[in-house]
Amino acid sequence: MQSPADAWTADLDLLVGAARLAGAKALDFFRKAPDVWWKNEGRSPVSAADFAANDILKKELLSARPNYGWLSEETDDDAGRLDCETVFVIDPIDGTRAFIAGKDIWCVSAAVVHHGRPVAGVLFAPLLEELYTASAQGPALKNGTPIAATDPDAARPTRLAAPEDMAHGIDRRMIGGVHRIAHVPSLAYRLAMVADGRIDATLVKRNSHDWDLAAADLILARAGGALVGLDGGPLSYNRPTVSHETLCAAGSARLSGLVEAARHLSGH
């Protein structure tokens, strides 16, 4: 009988293949002025590339796992997913604004969530030629090489990716201060940068969504870090509400200090 670990490894292989195909399809539209529509009262763009990549992911993944639920930014929500123990959580292009602008920091984000937590996750950034992978019992890898989040270093400030107002408030409460990292247009990719140590920590404003987070959450966790709410607890996915409040992400050794500073900042 196949063990759960083997099952998640097989799911990870499935995600990798589908993400590569979706990324290749998105490149067919890149810097070619794809059609763009606006959703959420004009606040969020979606392009023809998002829909094309989403179609490939849905076909490849659900044909292989027809009993899994489906949650994607670019597919109408189906409440039936709530009855599924295991669900695909997908963002076909995380960083659509960057994609439309012809910038290279965007990625395909694909995860398998089981009982509310990610057990396999992939981020594929085609233009950067970067593939991040993790399964529940395996290491976090970037292009096949293990990665790790950073530990605190008193000799330098914390490299923090956060909106300017949040970074300024955190700066006053973190030992050694904060060096603010320039805006990273893909949230999933920003979390991957914490996982591979290019960034020490990040704050995520409220109203991020499952599809922005699930794959990167697992990759960060397997790299020795965590993505948590202001209560310090892990996130739960595939709920009726798929948006989240303010979040903190960092290597495990510096996470409690970041959460405490963020709680002060938000008045908790």
C-alpha positions in Angstrom: 0.0 0.0 0.0 1.3 3.5 -0.9 2.3 5.5 2.2 1.0 9.2 2.6 4.6 10.4 2.0 4.8 8.5 -1.3 1.4 9.9 -2.3 2.5 13.5 -1.7 5.7 12.8 -3.6 3.7 11.6 -6.5 1.5 14.6 -6.3 4.5 16.8 -6.2 5.8 15.3 -9.5 2.3 15.9 -11.0 2.4 19.5 -9.9 5.8 20.1 -11.4 4.8 18.7 -14.8 1.6 20.8 -14.9 3.3 24.0 -13.7 6.0 23.7 -16.4 3.3 23.3 -19.0 1.3 26.2 -17.6 4.4 28.4 -17.5 5.3 27.6 -21.1 1.7 28.5 -22.2 1.9 31.8 -20.3 5.1 32.6 -22.1 3.2 32.5 -25.4 1.4 35.7 -24.3 4.4 37.4 -22.6 5.1 40.9 -23.9 2.5 40.4 -26.7 -0.2 42.7 -25.2 -2.6 39.9 -24.1 -6.2 40.9 -23.5 -6.7 42.1 -19.9 -9.8 42.4 -17.8 -10.4 43.9 -14.3 -12.1 42.1 -11.4 -12.8 43.0 -7.8 -14.2 46.4 -8.7 -11.3 47.2 -11.0 -8.6 46.5 -8.4 -7.1 43.3 -9.8 -6.1 42.5 -13.4 -6.5 39.2 -15.1 -5.1 38.4 -18.6 -5.7 35.9 -21.3 -2.5 34.3 -20.2 -3.9 33.6 -16.7 -7.0 31.9 -18.2 -4.9 29.8 -20.6 -2.5 28.7 -17.9 -5.4 27.9 -15.6 -7.0 25.7 -18.3 -3.9 23.7 -18.6 -3.5 23.2 -14.9 -7.1 22.2 -14.4 -6.9 19.7 -17.2 -3.6 18.1 -16.2 -4.3 18.0 -12.5 -7.9 17.0 -12.3 -7.6 14.4 -15.1 -4.9 12.7 -12.9 -6.7 13.2 -9.5 -10.5 13.5 -10.3 -11.4 13.0 -6.6 -9.5 16.1 -5.5 -11.2 19.4 -5.0 -10.3 22.5 -6.9 -9.6 26.1 -5.8 -8.1 28.6 -8.2 -8.0 32.3 -8.5 -9.2 32.2 -12.1 -12.0 29.6 -11.7 -15.4 30.3 -10.2 -15.5 28.9 -6.7 -17.2 25.5 -6.2 -18.4 25.0 -2.7 -18.0 21.2 -3.3 -14.3 21.6 -2.5 -15.2 21.9 1.2 -16.3 18.3 1.1 -13.0 17.2 -0.2 -10.2 16.0 2.1 -7.6 16.9 -0.6 -7.7 20.0 -2.8 -5.6 21.6 -5.5 -4.9 25.3 -4.7 -3.8 27.2 -7.8 -2.7 30.6 -8.9 -1.8 30.2 -12.6 0.1 33.5 -12.7 1.0 35.0 -9.3 2.2 38.5 -10.1 -0.2 39.3 -13.0 0.6 43.0 -12.9 4.3 42.3 -13.4 3.5 39.8 -16.2 1.3 42.5 -18.0 4.1 45.0 -17.5 6.7 42.7 -19.1 8.6 42.1 -15.9 10.2 38.8 -15.0 9.1 38.3 -11.4 5.9 36.2 -11.7 5.4 32.5 -11.2 2.9 29.6 -11.4 1.9 28.6 -7.9 0.4 25.1 -7.4 -0.3 23.2 -4.2 -2.0 20.1 -2.9 -3.8 20.8 0.4 -4.9 17.9 2.7 -7.1 18.5 5.7 -6.4 22.2 5.5 -2.6 22.2 5.2 -0.3 22.0 2.1 1.4 18.7 1.5 2.9 19.4 -1.9 3.9 22.7 -3.4 5.5 24.1 -6.5 6.5 27.6 -7.6 7.7 27.9 -11.2 9.2 31.2 -12.5 9.8 30.5 -16.2 11.7 33.7 -17.0 14.0 33.3 -14.0 14.4 29.6 -14.7 13.6 28.8 -11.1 11.6 25.9 -9.8 10.9 25.7 -6.1 9.5 22.4 -4.7 8.5 20.8 -1.4 6.5 17.9 -0.1 5.3 17.3 3.4 8.2 15.0 4.4 10.9 16.3 2.0 13.3 19.2 1.8 12.6 22.5 0.2 14.5 22.7 -3.1 15.3 25.4 -5.6 16.3 23.8 -9.0 17.0 20.6 -7.1 19.3 22.2 -4.5 18.2 22.4 -0.8 17.4 25.9 0.5 17.1 27.3 4.0 15.7 30.4 5.7 18.1 32.6 7.6 18.8 32.7 11.3 19.1 36.0 13.2 22.4 37.8 12.8 23.2 40.6 15.3 25.9 42.0 12.9 23.3 43.3 10.4 19.8 44.5 10.1 16.9 42.3 9.2 16.2 42.3 5.5 12.5 42.8 5.5 10.0 43.0 2.6 7.0 45.0 3.7 5.0 48.1 2.8 6.9 51.2 3.8 4.5 52.1 6.6 4.7 48.6 8.1 8.5 48.4 7.7 9.0 51.7 9.5 7.0 50.5 12.5 8.8 47.2 12.7 12.2 49.0 12.4 11.7 50.5 15.9 11.1 47.1 17.5 13.6 44.7 15.9 17.1 44.3 17.3 19.6 45.7 14.8 16.9 47.5 12.9 15.5 46.8 9.5 16.7 47.1 5.9 13.6 47.4 3.7 13.7 45.3 0.5 12.2 46.8 -2.6 8.7 45.7 -3.7 8.5 42.2 -5.0 5.4 42.0 -7.3 4.6 38.3 -6.7 3.6 37.4 -3.1 4.4 33.7 -3.6 7.8 34.5 -5.0 8.5 36.9 -2.1 7.8 34.1 0.3 10.1 31.9 -1.7 12.8 34.5 -1.3 12.4 34.1 2.5 12.7 30.4 2.1 16.0 30.6 0.1 17.5 33.3 2.4 17.6 36.3 0.0 15.1 38.0 2.4 15.1 37.4 6.1 11.4 38.2 6.7 8.3 39.6 5.2 4.9 41.0 6.4 1.8 40.3 4.3 -1.0 42.8 4.5 -4.5 41.5 5.1 -6.6 40.1 2.3 -4.1 37.7 0.7 -5.7 34.5 -0.5 -5.1 30.7 -0.3 -3.9 30.6 -3.9 -1.2 33.3 -3.1 0.1 31.4 -0.1 -0.4 27.6 0.0 2.6 26.4 -2.1 5.0 29.0 -0.7 3.8 28.2 2.8 5.0 24.6 2.5 8.2 25.5 0.7 9.1 28.0 3.5 8.1 25.5 6.2 10.4 22.8 4.7 13.2 25.4 4.5 13.1 25.9 8.2 10.7 28.9 8.4 7.0 29.5 8.8 4.2 31.7 7.6 1.8 32.5 10.5 -0.9 34.9 11.6 -0.5 37.4 14.4 -1.5 34.7 16.9 1.7 32.9 15.9 -0.3 29.9 14.6 -0.2 28.2 11.1 -2.7 29.0 8.4 -5.6 26.8 7.5 -6.6 26.4 3.9 -9.7 25.3 2.0 -12.1 27.1 4.3 -15.3 28.8 3.2 -13.4 32.1 3.4 -10.2 32.0 1.5 -8.7 35.4 2.5 -6.4 36.0 5.4 -5.5 38.7 7.9 -2.0 40.2 8.4 0.7 37.5 8.2 4.4 37.2 9.1 7.0 35.0 7.5 10.6 34.3 8.5 13.0 31.6 9.6 11.8 29.9 12.8 14.5 31.5 15.0 13.4 35.1 14.3 9.7 34.5 13.8 8.5 35.2 17.4 10.2 38.6 17.4 8.7 39.5 14.1 5.2 38.5 15.2 5.5 40.4 18.5 6.6 43.5 16.6 3.8 43.1 14.1 1.3 42.7 16.8 2.4 46.0 18.4 2.2 47.7 15.0 -1.4 46.5 14.4 -2.5 47.3 17.9 -3.1 43.7 19.0 
